[in-house]
Amino acid sequence: MHSFTRSSRPSGQQEGLSELNNVLFIIHSYPPAGGSGMLRNFKFTKYLPGLGWKPFIVTIDPSYQGKQDGSLAGMIPIEASIHRTGLFQPIKALESQLRNLGSTRNGTGPVQGQSGMRNEAAGGVRNTRAYSILRRLREGFRTDGDYFGWIVPGIAAGEKTIRSHEISVIFSSSPPVSSHLIASYLKKRHGIPWVMDLRDPWVEAATGNRCLKAIHRLLEGRCVASSDRTVVNNDYVKILFEKKYGRNVLQKISVIMNGFDPEDFQGTPNEDGVAKRSEKTIFSHVGEFYEGKRTPICFLQAMANLLNRDVVPRERIEIRLIGAGEYADSNEFVDFMNNSPDLADVIVLKPRLPHGESIREMLNADVLLLFQNHEDLRYQIPAKLFEYARTNALIMAFCPEGATRQVVMAHELGMVVDPADIGEIETAILRALGSPHEERKRRNTEMYSRPAQAAQLAEILDSLTAGRGKGK
C-alpha cells in the first residue's frame, strides 16, 4: 500500500516555498497516528519550513498502528509532502497461521476464559517448536516491534521521493531502528547527507539473547559510522557514545532535547498553570506505564500508608492516572489495588486522551508524577517531562541516577525521589500537600520549546549542505 498526500490545511503564506531546501524524513509515525514518540518529528516538520526547509515524509500508514490522534491531522503543515506506505509483518502473519492451524487440528477454536480473553494455549499451538521459534524472533526484535517489515516499502518510497524531488538531506529517527536502515541504504546509494536521530538509545533498549544483541551492536556501529550527524536527546547518551566509539565520535554527535510546543498551551484554561482551581490536591500522571520498569506502585504504596495512618485526609486527595494503557489491567496493578482499599476512592483512571486534552489535564494538576523506576531507563528522559515543566506545576520524579534525574535537578524542575525508599516518598507527598501552590512558579522553559529545537536541527541541516547547493 502506497499513498501520497499533502495537507489540505490552509496556509497563511505559500510564496517562497520553491526556494526551500528539501529534507526527507524517514519516520515510522505521523498524524493522524498518535503517541508521544511521534511528536518530536511532527514538531520538527511544523517549524522547519519557516527556517528554510521543506519536509518530505516517508511514514507508515496509520492503519497499521494502534495509537491514533485525529485531533493532530488538521495541524499538519501545508508544506509537508507525505508518502504513506504499507508494512510487511511476516512473523506476525505466520503466528496467525499457526494459531489457525492449531485450532483446526484440535477441532476447536481458542477457548474463552472467565475474563473473556482468548486462551490460545488451550489449542496447543504455543507448545509447538515452530511457534516457539517465531515468538523468540519477535521477542528478540522487540526493540523494533514488527517494523523490520517496513524496510522494503520504506526504501521504495524513499527512492520514489528522491527521484521526484531534489533532496538535500535525509533525516531518520528511531525507535524503530528500521528507519535508520532505510536511510543508510538511501545515503549509500545516492550520496545524500544523512542525520540519524535517536529518541532512545539503540543497543541499550534492545532485548533478546546475546546473538541478537550482537546484531544490534553491529548495526548501530555501522549506522553511527556512516551517518553524517548523529542526534541524541540528552547528554547521558552523548557520553555513552563517547565511551563506546571514542572521542572522535563527538565531532558528529549533537544533542537536541525533547520539548513542548508553546502553541499547544495557547488558549487553554489556566494557560500559565499557576492559578488554583480546586480544594483538592490533584496528583496526575499522563501516559503509559510498563510493568516492571515504569510503574506507580511505589507512590501508591506511600500514599496508602499515609491514608491508613490518617496522616492525610482523603477528601483532600485525588490521584489521576491518565492513559495508563494495558498496565491498568495487569496482575501487578489489579492485585495491588485489591490489597489497598484505602486508595479505592482517591484514584481516577482515565483512558488515553488526544494530545490537547492531555495538556489540559497537566494544567489542572497540582503535582505531576514522573516514573523512571528501573535502572534500564537511566539513559532515557520521558518526553512529557518538558510539557510538565511548561505547566509550572510541581513535578515529583521517581528515578535512580541517570538522565532524568540530572535534568530535573540541574534545571530545578521539581523534586527527585528514590523510588525504592517509601519513607522518602511519604515525606515528599507531605511536602507537596503542605505547600503545593508555593512550590508552583513560572519557569524559564524557552530552551525546551519546539521552535528552538527546530532551529537547532535547521543549523545542522544547513551545515551539511553548505556549499553543495540545493539537492546536491
N, C-alpha and C positions, 0 to 999 in steps of 0.2 A: 504494500500500500504506500503510495506516494501522493502528497498533495502540496501545492504551492499556494500560499495565501499571503495577502497583505492586510493590514489592519484597515477597517472601514472608519476608524475614529477620525473625526475631522482634525485637520492640522491648522494651527493658527498661522503658520508661515512655512511655505514649502520651497520658496525660491532659494537657490544656492545649494540644493541637495546634490546636484550633479557635480559640485566641487568637492564633496566629501570623499575621503578615503574609505575604502571598503574593508570591513573586518568580518571574517567568517567565524561565527560562534558554533562550536560543536558541544551541545549541552543536551542532557537527556530529557529535561522537562522545561516547559514554557507554558504560560497561561493559554487555556484555562486549567491546565494541570496545576495542582497546588503543592503545598509543603514549604517548610522554611528553607530547605536547601535550594529551592528554585529561585527565591527572592534575590539572592546576591547577583545572579546573572541577569535576571529580569531588570533589576535596577541599573545595572551597567548599560543595558541596551536602551533604557529610558533616557539616560543622561549623556551618553556618548555622542549622539548627533549634534548636540549643542557645543561639542568640543572637537568637531571636525571629522567624526567617524560614523559611517552608516553601517548598521549591523545586518548581516545576512545570517540567518539562524537555521541550522540543521538540528532537528529535535525529533523525539518520538511522538507519534500521535497520542493524544491524551487518552484515547480509548483503551490503550494498553496499560494505563497507570491508575492506581487506586485513588489517590488523593486528587480532588477536583476543587477548584475555587473559581466559579463562574464570575464572581464579582471583579476579578482582575482582567477578564477578557477585554473589557472596554477601556482598559488603561494601556493596552499595547501601543507603543509609539507608531505613528503613521510612517516613520522612516524605516521600520523593521520589515524585512522580507523574510518570510518563514517557509521552510521546506520541512514538512512533517512526514516521517517515514513509518513503515511497519516495524515489527520486532519479531525475529525468529526465535522461538523458545523450544528447541528440540528435546531437551531433558524433561522439561515440564510436560511436553506432549507425550513422550514415552512413558512417563509416570502415569499419565491418564490412561494410556492404552493398557498398561499392566494392571491398573485397578479394574478396568472393564473386563480384561481377560480373567482376572481372579474371580470376579463376581460371576462370570459366565460358567467357569469350571465348577464353582461351588453351588451353582443353581440359585444363588441369592444375590441380592444387591447389598450395599453397605447397610449395616444394622443401625437403627435409630436408638441411641442411648436415652436414658432417663432425662438428660438435659436437652434432648432434641438434636444433638450433634451427630454427625455422621461418624460411625465407628468402622473405619475401613479395615482395621486389623482383624475384624471378625471374618473377613473373606479370605484371610491367609496371605494376602498379597505382600504385606510388609515383611513377611518372613522369607520371601524369595531372594535368591542371590542377586538376580538382576535388579530388583527394586533397591536392594541394599547398596549396590554399586552406584546407581543413579542418585540415591539420597546423599551418599558421600560426596559425589561430584558437586551437587548443589550446595551442600554444606561447605565444601572447600572453597567454592567461589562465591560465598555469601557476600564478600566484600563488594561484588558487582551484581548481586542478585541474579536475575535472569538476563542481564544486559549484554553478555558476550554475544548474544544473538543479534545485537544491533550493529556489530562491526561491518558486516557486508552491506546492509541497507544504508548505514551511515556513510561509508566510503562512496557508494554510488551517488548518494545525494550531494556529498561534498564535491565529487568530480563534476557533477552537473552544474553546481553553483560556480565553481572555478572556471569552467568552460564558458559560462554565460556572462560572467562579470569579472572585472579587474580586481581581484582580491589582493590586498596589500599585506594582511597579517591573518594568521589562523589563531584562534583562541579556543582552548578546550578546558573543561572544568570537571573535576571528579569530587565525590563519587557520582556515577560509576566510572571506573578506570578505563572502560572500553572507549570512552570519549577520547582519551589520550592515545590509544592505539589507532583510532581512526585518524586523528590529527597527525600522528607520527608518520603514518603512511603517506598522507597528502603532502606533508612537508618534504619528505624524501623524493616523492615523485615530481613535485612542481617547484621545489626550492623556495617556497614561501616562508618567511619568518614565522615562528610558532611560539606562542605564550602558553605555558601549561600552568593551570590554576588548581591548587589542591585545597579544597574546602575542609578536608580531613586528611590526616596522614594516610599514606597508601599502605605500606607494609605493616605498620603498627596496627591498623584496623583490620587486617586480613585474618581470616580464620582458616582452619584446615590443618592437615598434617605437615610434616617437615618438607615433603616434596612440593606441596602446593605453596607453602611459604617461600621456598626457594625460587619458584617460578615468579611469584610476586616481586621478590627482591631483584631478580634478573630484569623483569620488565620495568620496574621503577628506575633502576640504574641506567638502562638504555634510554628511557624517556628523559631523564634528567640530563644525560649527556647530549642528546640530540636536540632538545628544546633550546630556543634562543634566550628565553627567560622563564624562570620558574617562580610563580607567585604562591606564597603561603599566607595564612591569615593570622599568625601570631609569631612572636619571637622564639617561643619554645621550639617550634618546628624548624625554624631557621637554624637554631643551634644544633638541633638533631641532625639536620642535613650536613652541617659542617663536620660533625663527628663521623658521619657515615662516608662522606665523599671528599673530605679535606677542605682546607681554607680556600682553595681556588674556586670552589663552587659558589662562594659568597658573591663573586662578581656577577653571577647571573640570578641570584635569589633576591626577590623583592617581597616586602610584607605589605599586604593590603588587608586590613582587618575587616570584619563584618560590621554592620551598622544599621541605621534606621533611615527612613525617608521622611524628611520634615513634612512633606505633603500628606503623608498618611495620618498626621496628627491635626492638620488644619481643619477647623470646623467641627471637631469632636467636642462633646460635652466635657467640661473640665479639661480643656486643651493643655493647660500647663501642668495638670496633675497635682496642684498644691492645695486646692480648696478641699475642705472636709465635707462629706456628703452623708455620712451615716453615723449613728450612735455606736454601731458595732465596729470592731476592728476586723477588717477583711484581709485574710491571708489568701493569696491566689498563686496558683501555678498554671501557666498556659503552655500546653504542648504535651507530647507523648512521654510515657515512662517506658523503661526497658528492664524487665525482670532480671535481677542480679547485678545491674550496673547503674541504672538511673531510676531510683525508686524513692517514694516519700516516707517509707516506713520509719526511718529514724526520727523525722519531725513529728509524725503522727504519734509515735510512742511517747515522745516527750510531752506532747500536748495532752495525751490521755492521762499521763501521770499527774500533770498539774490539775486537770479536771477532777480526777479521782480523789486528790487530796484537798479539793475545794480551794486551791490557791487562786484559781482563775474562775470567775463566774461565767458559766456557759452562755448566758444571754448576751455577753459582750463579744462573743467569738463567732466568726463564720469562716470556714475553710472551703475555698472553691478550687476544684480540680477540673480544669477545662481542657478537653481534648486528650484525655489520658490514654485513649486507644485501647488496644486489646488488654493492656495491663489491668484495667478495671475489672475484667472477668478472670484474671489469673488466680491460681490457687493461693499464691502468696498474699495477694491483696484481700481476696474474699475471706481467707482464714483469719487474717489479722483483724478484719472488721468484725467478724463473728465473735472474736475474743476480746473486742474493745467496745463494749456497749456505751461507754461514756462519749464516744465520738459520733454515735449514730445521728444525733440531732444537730450537729455542728458542721457536718461535711455536706457539700453540694457538689454532685457530679454533673458536669455539663459536656455535651458532645463537642467534637471538633467544629470550630466556627470559621466562617470566612475571615480573611485577614483583617478587614476593617473592624469587624465585631471583636476580634481578639484584642486589637488595640484599645477598644473601649473598655474591655474587661481589665486590661492592665491599668488604665487610667482610674478605674473605680476602686482599685485595691489600695490598701494602706501598706501592706507588706507583700512584696513579690518574692516567691520562692524559686531558688535555682538549685538543682541537684546534679552534681557530678560525683557521685559517691565512690566510683570504682577507680582503682589505680590505672586501669587501662585507658581511662579518659583524660589522663593528665596532659596530653598534647592538644586537646580539643576545648573550644570555647563555644557553648551554645549560642547560636545566632540571636536568640531572644534577649540575651543579656543587654545588648545595646538598645533595643527597644525598651526594655525595662529601665535602663538608665535615663532615657528621654522622658519617662513619665514623672521623674522626680520622687517616686515612691521609695521607701526604704527597701533595699534588697538584702535578703538573707540567703547567702550562698553556702551550700553544704559541699565542701570539696577538700580533698587532700592537696598536698603540694602539687603545683602544676600551673598550666597556662591560665586557667580560670581564676585561681586564687591570686596569681600575680596581677592580672588586670584589675580585679575588684579592689585589691589593696592599693595598688600603685595610683589608681585614679579615684580612690575614695568613693566607690560606688555603693558601699554598704558594709554589712557585717559578714565575715567569713567564719564559719563554724565547722568544727571537726565532726563529720558525720558519724564517727564511732563513739563520740562522747555524749551520751544522753544528758548528763548533768550540765554540760556546757550549752547544749541546745535548750534546755529548760531555762537557763539564765538568759539566753538570747531572746527567747519568747517573752519573758517577763520584762526585759528591757524594751522590747518593741511595744508591748502593751502599756508600758509606763509613759512612753513619750513618742508615739508613732508620728505625731504631727510636728513635733520639734525636730525629729530626725529628717523630715522632708525638707529639701532645699533645692533651689534651681541650680542645675549643674551646667557647666560649660561642656556641651556634648558635640560641638561643631566638628571635632576631629572624627567623630563616628558617623557623620552624615553621608548618605549615599552620593550626593553631588560631589563631595570632597573625595570620596573613594573612586568615583568615575574619573575625576581629574587625575588621580594617581595612575589609573590604568591608561588614560589617554597619553600621559607623559611617556609611559613605557612603549606604547604603540608608535608614538612619534619618533622615539629614539631608534626603533628598529627599522623605520622607513626613511630616516634622514638621508638625503642624497640619492635615494632609489627612484623617486618619482612614483606616481600613482600606479598601483598594481604591478610594480617591478620587484 
